[in-house]
Amino acid sequence: MPVRLTGAEALALRMTSLLLRPHPHARPGSVAGVVEWFGAMQAQDAASGLWSLGVRLPGRTQADVRAALERREALRTWPMRGTVHLVPSRDAHWMLAVTGVRTLAAAATRRAQLGLTEADARRAADVLGDALTGGGRLTRAQCLAALNAAGIDTGGQRGYHLLWHTAVHGITCIAPHIGSEQTFTLLDEWVPDPHHPDRDEALGLLALRYVRSHGPVTRHDLARWTGLTVTDATRGIAVAGDALAAVDVDGTPAVVDAALLDAPREPVDDVHTLPGFDEYLLGFKDRTLMLDPAHAAAVVPGGNGVFQSTVVRGGRVVGTWKRTVGKAGVTVAVHPLTTFDTALRSRVDSALADYARFLGLPLRP
């Protein structure tokens, strides 16, 4: 018989799954541990990706996180849904093979729109492969220059498409920034000892990691997050077996990490200042547990997929914030979506001060 949960109880468990509250059985203490816990973390915006890690690793700084990425504890690539994520380095190869490849189905149509051919894409991969062989690491601008020098037009969105296409095929990956510059390297050279599970094991790993880091969730949530079919999502949950437990959330069948069933389900009045591109919101299609639909337009203005950074109280979005980073400090503008009394504003300022410390800068008024 599935455990019955109210929406409030499910939200409490979900905040624990997301490592935004203490977990009774796990507290990853490194970048590698956090990324492996999630399996993949939204990171199309590099700064958001760094703070997503920082908020789950209290006391670490941005410099600490950057150093961990230089140690190859995780890397950025396009493993699913055509979106950049942080993934465990040893898992990048198989994730691209199982989930990333599904985004290639629409690539031919997009190439035609851009005036590119399959031959252009293959040639671009060869050019980048040659340019990066031997431990090479090129900035995005240098990669595009190499393609242009080889006679491949990268104007418009063509360059981005070719960089994406080469990475999804497992040839390159996004290496850590050098200064403010995105860089690329060869995946096989960056990760010389990749893990290669069979397909069933891979589906089970995807299910286990997604559920334990986001649950309670449904199999349809898993299918959307991975870009897999519901059939594959269902198979993954079955392969994960007793590690996952069935629950009922206000009448909707769902699954959760079985180890989480003894976690506290009572409301917690905590405050977080989260980056816009964080698994807290982007890991779900239905966000009503966390976000009042009346506030959706403020979090994603114009519905254009660009999420604002959020102020979260008790698991619910209560405001947004924007940062301006300068050499002398970081200035933050907070935009409440609910009533902020003096006490709440003080707690929000304290959370933002943690963010400023993460950057290694003072928080300026």
C-alpha positions as CSV (number, residue, x, y, z in Angstrom):
1,M,0.0,0.0,0.0
2,P,1.6,3.3,-1.0
3,V,2.3,5.8,1.7
4,R,-0.1,8.7,1.5
5,L,1.3,12.2,1.5
6,T,-0.4,15.6,1.4
7,G,1.0,18.2,-1.0
8,A,2.7,20.0,2.0
9,E,4.4,16.7,3.1
10,A,5.5,16.0,-0.4
11,L,7.1,19.5,-0.6
12,A,8.9,18.9,2.6
13,L,10.4,15.6,1.3
14,R,11.2,17.3,-2.0
15,M,13.2,20.0,-0.4
16,T,15.2,17.3,1.4
17,S,15.7,15.4,-1.8
18,L,17.0,18.6,-3.4
19,L,19.6,18.9,-0.6
20,L,18.1,22.2,0.4
21,R,17.4,20.7,3.9
22,P,19.5,18.2,5.9
23,H,19.1,14.7,4.6
24,P,18.8,12.0,7.2
25,H,21.0,9.5,5.3
26,A,23.2,11.5,2.9
27,R,25.0,14.9,2.8
28,P,27.4,15.0,-0.1
29,G,30.4,17.0,0.9
30,S,32.0,17.7,-2.5
31,V,31.2,18.9,-6.0
32,A,31.5,15.3,-7.3
33,G,29.2,14.1,-4.6
34,V,26.5,16.7,-5.2
35,V,26.5,16.2,-9.0
36,E,26.5,12.4,-8.6
37,W,23.6,12.7,-6.2
38,F,21.5,14.6,-8.8
39,G,22.9,12.7,-11.8
40,A,22.6,16.0,-13.8
41,M,22.2,19.6,-12.7
42,Q,20.9,22.4,-14.9
43,A,23.9,24.6,-15.9
44,Q,23.2,26.4,-19.2
45,D,24.1,29.5,-17.2
46,A,27.6,29.0,-15.8
47,A,27.2,31.4,-12.9
48,S,23.9,29.8,-11.9
49,G,25.5,26.3,-12.0
50,L,28.3,27.4,-9.7
51,W,25.8,28.8,-7.1
52,S,23.6,25.7,-7.4
53,L,26.6,23.8,-6.1
54,G,27.6,26.5,-3.6
55,V,24.2,26.6,-1.9
56,R,24.4,22.8,-1.3
57,L,28.0,23.0,-0.1
58,P,27.9,25.6,2.8
59,G,31.1,27.3,3.4
60,R,32.6,26.6,0.0
61,T,33.5,29.5,-2.3
62,Q,33.2,30.0,-6.0
63,A,37.0,29.5,-6.2
64,D,36.6,26.1,-4.4
65,V,33.9,25.0,-6.9
66,R,35.9,26.1,-9.9
67,A,38.9,24.2,-8.6
68,A,36.8,21.1,-8.2
69,L,35.7,21.4,-11.8
70,E,39.3,21.8,-12.9
71,R,40.0,18.5,-11.0
72,R,37.3,17.1,-13.3
73,E,34.9,16.2,-10.5
74,A,32.1,17.1,-12.9
75,L,31.8,18.6,-16.4
76,R,29.3,20.4,-18.5
77,T,27.7,19.1,-21.7
78,W,24.3,18.6,-23.4
79,P,23.2,15.2,-21.9
80,M,19.4,15.6,-22.5
81,R,16.7,17.9,-23.8
82,G,19.3,19.9,-25.7
83,T,20.2,21.8,-22.5
84,V,23.6,22.1,-20.8
85,H,23.9,20.3,-17.5
86,L,26.7,19.4,-15.0
87,V,27.1,15.6,-15.0
88,P,29.6,13.3,-13.2
89,S,32.6,13.2,-15.5
90,R,32.7,9.4,-15.8
91,D,29.0,9.3,-16.7
92,A,29.1,11.8,-19.6
93,H,29.7,9.2,-22.3
94,W,26.9,6.9,-21.4
95,M,24.4,9.7,-20.7
96,L,25.1,11.2,-24.1
97,A,24.6,7.7,-25.7
98,V,21.3,7.0,-23.8
99,T,19.6,10.5,-23.5
100,G,21.6,13.0,-25.4
101,V,21.3,11.1,-28.7
102,R,17.5,11.5,-28.6
103,T,17.9,15.3,-29.3
104,L,19.7,14.5,-32.5
105,A,16.4,13.4,-34.1
106,A,15.5,17.1,-34.7
107,A,19.0,18.1,-35.7
108,A,18.5,17.5,-39.5
109,T,15.6,19.9,-39.6
110,R,17.5,22.5,-37.6
111,R,20.6,22.1,-39.8
112,A,18.4,22.7,-42.9
113,Q,17.1,25.9,-41.4
114,L,20.6,27.0,-40.8
115,G,21.8,26.1,-44.3
116,L,24.1,23.3,-43.0
117,T,24.4,19.7,-44.1
118,E,25.2,16.4,-42.4
119,A,28.5,16.6,-44.2
120,D,29.2,20.0,-42.7
121,A,28.5,18.6,-39.2
122,R,30.8,15.7,-39.7
123,R,33.6,17.9,-41.0
124,A,33.2,20.3,-38.1
125,A,33.6,17.4,-35.8
126,D,36.8,16.4,-37.6
127,V,38.2,19.9,-37.5
128,L,37.5,20.3,-33.8
129,G,38.8,16.9,-33.0
130,D,42.1,17.7,-34.8
131,A,42.4,21.1,-33.1
132,L,41.9,19.7,-29.6
133,T,43.9,16.5,-29.9
134,G,46.7,16.1,-27.4
135,G,45.1,17.9,-24.5
136,G,44.1,21.0,-26.4
137,R,41.6,23.4,-24.8
138,L,40.2,26.1,-26.9
139,T,37.8,28.9,-26.1
140,R,34.5,29.1,-27.9
141,A,35.9,31.9,-30.0
142,Q,38.9,29.8,-30.9
143,C,36.8,26.9,-31.8
144,L,34.7,29.0,-34.2
145,A,37.8,30.5,-35.7
146,A,39.2,27.0,-36.4
147,L,35.9,26.1,-38.1
148,N,35.9,29.3,-40.2
149,A,39.5,28.7,-41.2
150,A,38.5,25.3,-42.5
151,G,35.9,27.0,-44.7
152,I,32.9,26.2,-42.5
153,D,30.6,29.2,-42.0
154,T,29.7,29.7,-38.4
155,G,27.7,32.9,-38.8
156,G,24.3,33.3,-37.1
157,Q,23.5,30.2,-35.0
158,R,25.5,27.8,-37.2
159,G,28.5,27.9,-34.9
160,Y,26.5,27.1,-31.8
161,H,24.7,24.2,-33.6
162,L,28.1,22.7,-34.7
163,L,29.6,23.0,-31.2
164,W,26.4,21.3,-29.8
165,H,26.3,18.6,-32.4
166,T,30.0,17.7,-31.8
167,A,29.5,17.5,-28.1
168,V,26.3,15.4,-28.2
169,H,28.2,12.9,-30.4
170,G,30.6,12.6,-27.4
171,I,33.6,14.1,-29.2
172,T,34.0,17.3,-27.1
173,C,32.7,18.6,-23.8
174,I,32.6,22.0,-22.2
175,A,35.7,22.5,-20.0
176,P,35.8,25.0,-17.1
177,H,36.0,28.7,-18.0
178,I,39.3,30.4,-18.4
179,G,38.4,33.8,-17.0
180,S,35.0,34.6,-18.5
181,E,35.6,32.4,-21.6
182,Q,33.8,29.1,-22.1
183,T,36.3,26.4,-23.3
184,F,36.0,23.1,-25.0
185,T,38.2,20.0,-24.9
186,L,38.0,16.4,-26.2
187,L,35.8,14.3,-24.0
188,D,37.9,11.1,-24.4
189,E,41.0,13.0,-23.2
190,W,39.2,14.9,-20.4
191,V,37.7,11.6,-19.1
192,P,40.0,8.7,-20.0
193,D,38.2,6.1,-17.8
194,P,34.5,6.5,-18.5
195,H,31.8,4.2,-17.0
196,H,29.9,2.1,-19.6
197,P,26.8,0.5,-18.0
198,D,24.5,-1.5,-20.2
199,R,21.2,0.1,-21.2
200,D,19.1,-1.4,-18.3
201,E,21.7,-0.3,-15.7
202,A,21.8,3.1,-17.3
203,L,18.0,3.5,-17.1
204,G,18.1,2.4,-13.5
205,L,20.8,4.9,-12.6
206,L,18.9,7.7,-14.2
207,A,15.7,6.8,-12.4
208,L,17.4,6.3,-9.0
209,R,19.3,9.6,-9.2
210,Y,16.4,11.7,-10.4
211,V,14.0,10.3,-7.9
212,R,16.3,10.6,-4.9
213,S,17.2,14.2,-5.8
214,H,13.8,15.4,-6.8
215,G,11.2,13.1,-5.3
216,P,8.4,12.6,-4.8
217,V,7.9,12.5,-8.6
218,T,6.0,10.6,-11.2
219,R,7.3,8.5,-14.0
220,H,6.1,11.2,-16.4
221,D,8.3,13.7,-14.5
222,L,11.3,11.3,-15.0
223,A,10.5,11.0,-18.7
224,R,10.3,14.7,-19.2
225,W,13.5,15.4,-17.2
226,T,15.5,12.8,-19.2
227,G,13.8,13.2,-22.5
228,L,13.2,9.5,-22.6
229,T,9.9,7.7,-23.4
230,V,7.5,6.9,-20.5
231,T,8.2,3.3,-21.3
232,D,11.9,3.8,-20.7
233,A,11.2,5.8,-17.5
234,T,8.9,3.0,-16.2
235,R,11.7,0.5,-17.0
236,G,14.2,2.6,-15.1
237,I,12.0,2.8,-12.0
238,A,11.6,-1.0,-12.2
239,V,15.4,-1.6,-12.5
240,A,16.0,0.7,-9.4
241,G,13.8,-1.7,-7.5
242,D,13.5,-1.5,-3.7
243,A,15.7,1.7,-3.6
244,L,12.5,3.5,-4.6
245,A,9.1,3.5,-2.8
246,A,5.6,4.1,-4.1
247,V,3.7,7.0,-2.5
248,D,0.4,8.8,-3.2
249,V,0.5,12.6,-3.3
250,D,-3.0,13.9,-2.9
251,G,-4.3,11.1,-5.1
252,T,-1.4,11.1,-7.7
253,P,0.8,7.9,-7.8
254,A,4.5,8.9,-7.4
255,V,7.8,7.5,-6.2
256,V,10.4,8.6,-3.7
257,D,13.8,7.5,-2.4
258,A,12.8,4.7,0.0
259,A,15.4,5.9,2.5
260,L,13.6,9.3,2.7
261,L,10.3,7.9,4.1
262,D,11.6,8.4,7.7
263,A,12.6,12.0,7.0
264,P,10.7,14.9,8.7
265,R,7.6,15.9,6.8
266,E,6.6,18.9,8.9
267,P,6.7,22.4,7.5
268,V,10.0,24.2,7.9
269,D,10.3,28.0,7.8
270,D,13.6,28.2,6.0
271,V,14.9,30.8,3.6
272,H,17.0,30.3,0.5
273,T,18.2,32.6,-2.3
274,L,18.5,30.3,-5.3
275,P,19.9,30.8,-8.8
276,G,17.4,31.1,-11.6
277,F,18.6,27.9,-13.4
278,D,18.4,25.4,-10.6
279,E,16.9,22.0,-10.3
280,Y,14.5,23.4,-7.6
281,L,12.2,24.7,-10.4
282,L,13.7,23.4,-13.7
283,G,13.7,19.8,-12.6
284,F,9.9,19.7,-12.8
285,K,7.2,20.3,-15.3
286,D,4.5,20.8,-12.7
287,R,5.9,23.4,-10.3
288,T,2.7,24.1,-8.3
289,L,4.1,22.6,-5.1
290,M,6.8,25.3,-5.1
291,L,5.4,28.1,-7.2
292,D,2.0,29.9,-7.1
293,P,0.8,30.0,-10.8
294,A,0.0,33.7,-10.2
295,H,3.7,34.3,-9.8
296,A,4.9,32.3,-12.8
297,A,5.1,35.3,-15.0
298,A,7.4,37.1,-12.6
299,V,9.8,34.1,-12.4
300,V,9.8,33.5,-16.1
301,P,9.0,36.9,-17.7
302,G,7.4,36.5,-21.1
303,G,7.6,32.7,-20.8
304,N,10.9,32.7,-22.7
305,G,12.6,30.1,-20.7
306,V,14.9,32.5,-18.8
307,F,14.2,32.0,-15.1
308,Q,14.8,34.7,-12.5
309,S,16.7,33.9,-9.3
310,T,14.3,33.1,-6.6
311,V,13.7,33.8,-2.9
312,V,12.3,30.6,-1.4
313,R,10.6,30.5,2.0
314,G,9.3,27.2,3.4
315,G,9.8,25.6,0.0
316,R,7.7,28.2,-1.8
317,V,8.8,31.0,-4.1
318,V,8.1,34.3,-2.4
319,G,10.3,36.7,-4.5
320,T,12.9,37.1,-7.1
321,W,16.4,38.7,-7.1
322,K,18.9,40.1,-9.5
323,R,22.6,40.6,-8.9
324,T,25.1,43.1,-10.2
325,V,28.7,42.0,-9.7
326,G,31.4,44.6,-9.7
327,K,35.1,44.6,-8.6
328,A,34.2,46.3,-5.3
329,G,31.2,44.0,-4.4
330,V,27.9,42.5,-5.4
331,T,24.6,44.5,-5.3
332,V,21.3,42.6,-5.2
333,A,17.8,43.9,-6.0
334,V,15.1,41.9,-4.3
335,H,11.5,41.9,-5.7
336,P,9.0,40.4,-3.3
337,L,6.0,38.5,-4.6
338,T,4.4,38.2,-1.2
339,T,4.6,40.5,1.9
340,F,8.1,40.9,3.3
341,D,8.1,42.0,6.9
342,T,11.2,43.3,8.6
343,A,12.2,39.9,10.0
344,L,11.8,38.1,6.6
345,R,13.8,40.8,4.8
346,S,16.6,40.4,7.4
347,R,16.6,36.6,6.8
348,V,16.7,37.2,3.0
349,D,19.6,39.6,3.4
350,S,21.5,37.0,5.5
351,A,21.0,34.4,2.7
352,L,22.2,36.9,0.2
353,A,25.3,37.6,2.3
354,D,26.1,33.9,2.1
355,Y,25.9,34.3,-1.7
356,A,28.3,37.3,-1.6
357,R,30.7,35.3,0.6
358,F,30.6,32.5,-2.0
359,L,31.7,35.0,-4.6
360,G,34.3,36.4,-2.3
361,L,32.9,39.8,-2.4
362,P,31.1,42.1,0.0
363,L,27.3,42.6,-0.3
364,R,26.7,46.2,-1.1
365,P,23.5,48.1,-0.4
